[in-house]
Amino acid sequence: MKKALGFLLMAVLLTGVLSPALSETMTVGILQFAEHPSLDNCRYGFIQGMADMGFREGENVVYDYKNAQADMGVNAQIAQGFADRQVTLILGIATPSAMAAFNAAEPYGIPVIYSAITDPIAAMLARDDRLSGKNVTGTSDKLPVEKQLQMIRSFLPDASKIGILYTTSEVNSESAIKEYEAKAGDFGFEIVPMGIATGADIPMAMDALLPKVECLCNLTDNTVVSYLPVVLDKANTAGIPVFGSEVEQVKNGCAASEGLDYVSLGRQTGILAARVLQGEDAGIIPFEQIVESRLYVNQAVLDRFGITMTPEDIDRAEFVSND
């Protein structure tokens, strides 16, 4: 009997040594920059990834979720609030939130995990080797720009100009614009960018942009995506198709996208966060990136614009709708 109790005690002690984080309740602050489906999916996936690693809500982790509603000032206030309360870890969803979270958390030594960031290096959250050397790491949703351009060319063989609406204060969008401009010529396109400061600028910007282009290509620009119904309404009235950057935009009325799965991206992020909570140094964990994309198609929208698909595109397409 004593021998059995000894083995039991040893097992308990070993469990405590190997997984100290799982035996205490931690608070994870989630700062999401804007409210739209792709970022929501990222958050859902994050919680799933954490649970897969043993961090389950209501058992050993508490999530404090706050949304900045695409307001930079509110975004900074939320980040500072998490830091002042000294939460265990902060998740920043989208580039502005990740940057604000890191700036607020660094003096306190609070680890920050980011997700849905197009270019962590441009955001100064990582070096060229994908390491930060600081208390921050995460995942990137860098767009498959070449595949997107190839898809648009396949769908619109005669198009020459692609309009891109973007927010000038979002580092992720600035980075994506540069890549589109650099690669568009390889597919016979010219990029016509149109910058905005806030969502209120979108109607006037759309009126100026639409007469100059044959189609629009959405980025993962948080402000623009938050106003997607306005963008689609203006574009549909003008007879201009809009191509999205991920599946939720296609479900909501974009024609198609060579896009990413944001639930998977979030799950990948949750696993990284769990590793940090279990004691790994975020500064020596390289940021990760989903490299596989899928062709998402909204057939009803294609029909509206008279766009036909090649047999090759049909074979690999995943057809979606907002029904």
C-alpha positions in Angstrom: 0.0 0.0 0.0 2.8 2.4 0.9 4.6 1.5 -2.3 1.5 2.3 -4.3 1.0 5.6 -2.6 4.7 6.5 -3.2 4.2 5.9 -6.9 1.1 8.0 -6.9 2.8 10.9 -5.1 5.8 10.7 -7.6 3.4 10.9 -10.5 1.6 13.9 -9.1 5.0 15.6 -8.5 6.2 14.8 -12.0 3.0 16.2 -13.5 3.5 19.4 -11.6 7.1 19.7 -12.8 6.4 18.9 -16.4 3.3 21.0 -16.8 3.2 23.8 -14.2 1.2 26.0 -16.4 -1.7 23.5 -16.6 -2.2 23.5 -12.8 -3.0 27.2 -12.5 -5.5 29.5 -14.0 -4.1 32.1 -16.5 -5.7 35.1 -18.0 -5.2 35.7 -21.8 -6.2 39.1 -23.1 -7.5 38.9 -26.7 -7.3 42.2 -28.5 -9.0 42.1 -31.9 -8.7 45.1 -34.1 -12.0 44.9 -36.0 -15.1 42.9 -36.1 -15.3 40.8 -39.3 -15.6 37.1 -40.0 -12.0 36.3 -40.9 -10.6 37.8 -37.6 -13.5 36.2 -35.7 -12.5 32.8 -37.3 -8.9 33.4 -36.2 -10.1 33.9 -32.6 -12.2 30.8 -32.6 -9.3 28.8 -34.0 -6.9 30.2 -31.4 -9.2 29.0 -28.6 -9.3 25.5 -30.3 -5.5 25.4 -30.6 -5.1 26.3 -27.0 -7.6 23.6 -26.0 -5.7 21.0 -28.1 -2.6 21.8 -26.0 -4.5 21.5 -22.7 -5.5 25.1 -22.0 -9.3 24.9 -21.7 -11.5 27.8 -20.9 -13.2 27.5 -17.5 -10.6 25.0 -16.3 -7.1 26.6 -16.4 -7.5 29.7 -18.6 -9.8 32.7 -18.7 -10.1 34.7 -21.9 -10.7 38.5 -21.7 -11.9 39.4 -25.3 -12.0 43.0 -26.4 -12.6 44.5 -29.9 -11.2 47.9 -30.9 -13.8 48.3 -33.7 -11.1 49.5 -36.1 -10.4 52.5 -33.8 -6.6 53.1 -33.3 -7.2 55.1 -30.1 -9.4 52.5 -28.6 -7.0 49.8 -29.7 -4.1 51.4 -27.8 -6.3 51.9 -24.7 -7.3 48.2 -24.6 -3.7 47.1 -25.0 -2.5 49.4 -22.2 -5.4 48.1 -20.0 -4.3 44.5 -20.5 -0.7 45.4 -19.7 -1.6 47.5 -16.6 -3.6 44.5 -15.3 -0.6 42.3 -16.0 -2.5 39.5 -17.8 -0.6 36.3 -18.4 -0.4 36.7 -22.2 -1.9 38.9 -24.8 -3.1 37.8 -28.2 -3.1 40.6 -30.9 -5.3 39.7 -33.8 -4.4 41.9 -36.9 -1.4 44.1 -37.3 -2.5 47.2 -35.5 -3.5 45.2 -32.4 -0.3 43.2 -32.4 1.8 46.3 -32.5 -0.2 48.0 -29.8 -0.1 44.9 -27.6 3.6 44.6 -27.9 4.3 48.2 -27.2 2.1 48.1 -24.1 3.3 44.7 -22.8 7.1 45.0 -23.3 7.8 47.0 -20.2 5.9 44.5 -18.1 7.6 41.4 -19.6 4.2 40.1 -20.8 4.5 37.7 -23.8 2.5 38.7 -26.9 1.3 36.3 -29.6 0.0 37.7 -32.8 -2.1 36.4 -35.6 -3.5 37.6 -39.0 -0.4 39.8 -39.7 0.6 40.2 -43.3 4.2 41.2 -42.7 5.6 40.8 -39.1 9.0 42.1 -40.3 7.6 45.3 -41.7 5.6 45.7 -38.4 9.0 45.4 -36.6 7.7 42.3 -34.6 10.3 40.0 -36.2 13.7 40.1 -37.9 14.6 38.7 -41.3 15.3 35.3 -39.7 11.6 35.3 -38.4 12.8 35.6 -34.8 12.0 38.6 -32.7 14.6 38.3 -29.9 11.9 39.8 -27.7 8.9 38.5 -25.9 6.7 38.2 -29.1 5.9 35.7 -31.9 2.9 34.5 -33.8 1.5 33.7 -37.3 1.3 35.5 -40.6 -1.6 35.6 -43.0 0.6 36.8 -45.9 -1.5 36.8 -49.1 -0.6 34.4 -51.9 -0.3 37.4 -54.3 0.9 35.5 -57.4 -1.8 32.9 -57.1 -4.4 35.6 -56.7 -3.2 37.5 -59.8 -3.1 34.3 -61.7 -6.7 33.5 -60.6 -8.0 37.0 -61.6 -6.3 36.6 -65.0 -8.0 33.3 -65.6 -11.4 34.7 -64.7 -10.9 38.0 -66.5 -8.7 37.3 -69.6 -9.2 40.9 -71.0 -8.8 42.9 -67.8 -5.9 45.3 -67.5 -6.4 47.4 -64.4 -7.1 46.1 -60.8 -8.2 48.6 -58.2 -7.2 48.1 -54.6 -8.7 50.0 -51.7 -6.5 50.2 -48.6 -6.1 52.0 -45.3 -2.9 54.1 -45.3 -2.3 53.6 -41.6 -2.3 49.8 -41.8 1.3 48.6 -42.2 0.0 45.2 -43.4 -1.9 46.9 -46.3 1.1 49.0 -47.3 3.2 45.9 -47.5 0.6 44.0 -49.6 0.2 46.9 -52.0 4.0 46.9 -52.7 4.0 43.2 -53.5 0.9 43.5 -55.8 2.5 46.4 -57.7 5.8 44.5 -58.0 4.2 41.3 -59.4 1.1 42.6 -61.4 3.1 43.2 -64.6 4.0 39.5 -64.8 0.3 38.8 -65.4 -0.4 41.8 -67.6 -2.0 43.9 -64.9 -1.6 47.5 -63.6 -2.5 48.1 -60.0 -4.6 51.2 -59.2 -4.4 51.8 -55.5 -6.7 54.1 -53.6 -5.9 55.0 -50.0 -8.3 55.9 -47.2 -7.9 57.1 -43.7 -11.1 55.8 -42.1 -14.2 53.8 -43.1 -16.1 57.0 -43.7 -13.8 57.7 -46.7 -14.9 54.6 -48.5 -17.9 55.8 -50.5 -16.1 58.7 -52.0 -13.0 56.7 -52.6 -15.0 54.0 -54.4 -16.6 56.6 -56.6 -13.2 57.8 -57.7 -11.7 54.3 -58.1 -14.4 52.3 -60.0 -14.3 54.2 -63.3 -10.6 53.5 -63.6 -10.6 49.7 -63.3 -12.1 46.5 -64.5 -12.2 44.8 -61.1 -11.3 45.2 -57.5 -9.0 43.1 -55.3 -9.6 43.2 -51.6 -6.7 42.8 -49.2 -7.0 41.7 -45.6 -7.2 45.4 -44.8 -9.2 45.5 -41.6 -11.0 48.8 -42.1 -12.0 48.0 -45.7 -13.2 44.5 -44.8 -15.3 45.9 -42.0 -17.0 48.0 -44.6 -17.3 45.2 -47.2 -21.1 45.7 -47.7 -20.5 49.3 -48.8 -17.7 48.3 -51.1 -19.8 45.5 -52.7 -22.8 47.8 -53.1 -20.8 50.4 -54.9 -19.0 47.9 -57.1 -22.1 45.9 -58.0 -23.9 49.1 -59.0 -21.0 50.0 -61.3 -20.8 46.4 -62.7 -17.3 45.8 -61.4 -16.5 42.4 -59.8 -14.7 42.3 -56.5 -12.2 39.5 -55.7 -11.7 38.8 -52.0 -8.7 37.6 -50.0 -10.3 34.8 -48.0 -13.4 32.6 -47.8 -15.6 34.8 -45.7 -15.3 37.7 -48.1 -16.4 35.3 -50.9 -19.4 34.1 -48.8 -20.4 37.7 -48.3 -20.4 38.6 -52.0 -17.0 38.7 -53.5 -16.6 36.7 -56.7 -13.7 34.5 -55.7 -10.5 34.3 -53.8 -7.2 32.4 -53.7 -7.4 32.5 -49.9 -6.5 31.2 -46.5 -8.4 29.3 -43.8 -8.4 31.6 -40.8 -9.6 29.0 -38.4 -6.5 26.9 -39.2 -4.4 30.0 -38.9 -5.9 30.7 -35.4 -5.4 27.1 -34.3 -1.7 27.3 -35.3 -1.5 30.5 -33.3 -3.1 28.9 -30.2 -0.5 26.1 -30.3 2.3 28.7 -30.3 0.7 30.5 -27.4 0.5 27.3 -25.4 4.1 26.6 -26.0 5.0 30.0 -24.5 2.7 29.5 -21.5 4.4 26.2 -20.9 7.7 27.9 -20.6 9.2 28.4 -24.1 10.9 31.7 -24.9 8.7 33.6 -27.5 11.8 35.4 -28.7 13.4 32.3 -30.1 10.2 30.8 -31.7 10.1 31.9 -35.4 6.8 33.2 -36.6 4.9 30.8 -38.8 2.9 31.2 -42.0 0.3 29.2 -43.8 1.5 28.6 -47.3 -1.3 26.6 -48.8 -4.3 28.4 -50.3 -7.6 27.4 -51.7 -9.7 28.7 -54.6 -13.0 29.8 -53.1 -15.8 30.7 -55.6 -19.2 32.3 -55.3 -21.0 30.9 -58.3 -24.0 33.3 -58.0 -21.6 36.3 -58.2 -19.8 34.9 -61.2 -23.1 34.4 -63.0 -24.2 38.0 -62.2 -21.1 39.3 -64.0 -21.0 36.6 -66.7 -17.7 35.2 -65.6 -16.9 31.7 -66.7 -14.3 29.3 -65.3 -11.8 27.1 -67.0 -12.1 23.3 -66.4 -8.9 23.4 -64.4 -10.3 26.1 -62.1 -13.6 24.2 -61.7 -11.8 21.0 -60.7 -10.0 22.7 -57.8 -12.6 25.2 -56.7 -14.5 25.1 -53.4 -17.9 26.7 -54.1 -19.4 28.7 -51.2 -22.3 31.0 -50.6 -23.8 33.1 -47.8 -26.9 30.9 -47.5 
